[in-house]
Amino acid sequence: MRILILALSLAFSASAAAADISWHADRMAPGSVMVMKDDAGAVTHVKRGTERGQHVFDTFAGQGRGATFTGSYTVNAQGNVTTTIAPDGAVTRYRPHRCNRTPGRCAYVMIHADGFKEPRTRVTSATRSGLTYEEYGLDGLMAQGALELDRLGAAKSGWMKRAQDRRKLRTTRVMIALK
């Protein structure tokens, strides 16, 4: 009986550890749209294309023709953010990447547009339906959250809580249109 319990425990822990939490942005053609909504409103993500092996997305506050451009970001083949670009063109880089979709403890450096290099660590765990994470910066725990993922690894829903906030910000995908 003990051997059976041990075997089952190892099998379940191995399958959770081996779960794929990558975002397969390569399966989204240019023009694909994903809309996420939270208490602050909707954010629309539109895949612009691929440049130098990175998938490029533009973001907009709102939906439809009235949406306002809020910037761009690039992700690598696993869905880890490598750069964010503000509407004014200011670029923030993440080296080697932002660790969004890297299981376990992952250290990276956030290089702000002014050149300031900020060390960060993200601890991400695969779950049955997606992932959970904790993000640490210079002052300790900065944020924690969870995402439910679809078959592409795109977020279906989730929550995020900043260390200084009392409540969780819940997010739900309201639309995805693949091209």
C-alpha positions in Angstrom: 0.0 0.0 0.0 2.8 2.4 0.9 4.5 1.7 -2.4 1.2 2.4 -4.3 0.8 5.7 -2.5 4.4 6.7 -3.2 4.1 5.8 -6.8 0.9 7.7 -7.3 2.4 10.8 -5.5 5.4 10.7 -7.8 3.2 10.3 -10.9 1.0 13.3 -10.0 4.0 15.5 -9.0 5.9 14.6 -12.2 2.9 15.3 -14.5 2.4 18.7 -12.8 6.1 19.6 -13.1 6.1 18.5 -16.8 3.0 20.5 -17.8 3.5 22.8 -20.7 2.8 26.4 -19.6 4.2 27.9 -22.8 2.2 30.4 -24.8 2.3 29.1 -28.4 2.1 32.5 -30.0 3.5 30.9 -33.2 0.0 29.4 -33.7 -1.5 32.9 -33.9 -1.3 34.5 -37.3 -0.8 38.3 -37.8 -4.1 40.0 -37.2 -5.2 37.5 -34.4 -6.9 39.3 -31.6 -7.3 38.6 -27.9 -9.4 40.8 -25.6 -9.0 40.6 -21.8 -11.2 42.4 -19.4 -10.8 43.4 -15.7 -12.2 46.0 -13.3 -10.3 48.8 -15.2 -11.8 47.8 -18.6 -10.8 45.9 -21.7 -7.3 45.4 -23.1 -7.0 44.3 -26.7 -3.9 42.4 -27.9 -3.3 42.2 -31.7 -0.6 40.1 -33.2 1.4 42.3 -35.6 3.7 39.6 -36.8 7.1 38.1 -36.2 10.5 39.9 -36.2 13.8 38.2 -35.7 12.2 35.2 -34.2 10.1 37.2 -31.7 6.3 37.5 -31.8 5.1 41.1 -31.8 1.8 42.2 -30.2 0.2 45.7 -30.0 -2.0 46.5 -27.1 -5.0 48.9 -27.0 -7.1 50.2 -24.1 -10.7 49.3 -25.0 -12.2 47.3 -27.9 -13.0 48.1 -31.5 -12.5 51.3 -33.4 -12.5 53.4 -30.3 -9.6 51.6 -28.6 -6.5 53.6 -27.8 -2.9 52.3 -28.6 -1.1 51.6 -25.3 2.1 50.1 -26.6 3.7 46.8 -27.9 5.5 43.8 -26.5 7.5 40.9 -27.9 7.5 37.3 -26.7 9.9 34.5 -27.5 8.9 30.9 -28.6 7.8 30.0 -25.1 5.7 33.2 -24.5 8.2 34.9 -22.2 8.2 38.7 -22.7 11.5 40.0 -24.0 10.6 43.7 -24.5 7.8 46.2 -23.9 7.5 49.4 -25.9 5.5 52.4 -24.5 3.4 54.5 -26.9 6.2 57.2 -26.8 8.7 54.6 -28.0 10.5 54.0 -24.7 11.8 50.4 -24.6 12.1 48.2 -21.5 14.1 45.0 -22.0 14.1 41.8 -20.0 17.3 39.7 -19.9 17.2 36.9 -20.7 13.3 37.3 -20.6 10.6 38.1 -18.1 10.2 34.5 -17.0 6.4 34.6 -17.5 6.3 31.0 -18.8 9.4 29.5 -17.2 8.6 26.8 -14.6 10.5 27.1 -11.3 12.7 29.9 -10.0 13.9 32.2 -12.8 16.0 35.3 -12.3 16.1 38.1 -14.9 17.1 41.8 -15.2 14.6 44.4 -16.2 16.4 47.1 -18.1 14.4 50.3 -18.0 14.3 52.8 -20.8 16.6 55.1 -18.7 19.2 52.3 -18.4 18.5 51.4 -14.8 19.0 47.6 -14.3 16.5 46.1 -11.8 17.1 42.5 -10.8 13.9 40.4 -10.4 13.0 36.8 -9.7 9.8 35.0 -10.7 8.7 31.6 -9.2 6.2 29.9 -11.5 4.4 26.6 -10.9 2.3 24.6 -13.3 -1.2 23.7 -12.1 -3.9 21.5 -13.5 -5.4 24.3 -15.4 -2.5 26.7 -15.9 0.0 28.3 -13.6 0.6 30.3 -10.4 3.4 32.7 -9.8 5.1 35.0 -7.4 7.3 38.0 -8.5 10.1 39.4 -6.4 12.0 42.6 -6.8 14.4 44.8 -4.8 12.0 45.1 -1.9 10.8 41.5 -1.8 7.5 40.1 -2.9 5.9 42.4 -5.5 3.0 40.4 -6.9 1.4 37.0 -7.1 -1.2 35.5 -9.3 -2.6 32.7 -11.3 -3.7 32.1 -14.9 -6.0 29.5 -16.4 -4.7 28.6 -19.9 -6.3 27.4 -23.1 -4.9 24.8 -25.6 -2.5 27.5 -27.0 -1.3 28.5 -23.6 -3.1 31.9 -23.9 -4.8 33.2 -20.7 -8.5 32.4 -20.4 -8.8 34.0 -17.0 -6.8 34.8 -13.9 -6.0 37.0 -11.0 -3.1 39.2 -9.9 -2.5 40.8 -6.5 0.3 43.4 -6.0 2.0 43.1 -2.6 0.7 46.5 -1.4 -2.9 46.0 -2.5 -5.6 44.4 -0.4 -7.7 42.8 -3.2 -7.1 40.7 -6.2 -7.5 42.0 -9.7 -9.5 39.4 -11.7 -9.1 39.1 -15.4 -11.3 37.3 -17.9 -10.8 36.8 -21.7 -13.9 37.9 -23.5 -12.8 37.1 -27.0 -10.1 35.4 -29.0 -10.1 35.5 -32.8 -7.4 33.5 -34.5 -6.4 34.2 -38.1 
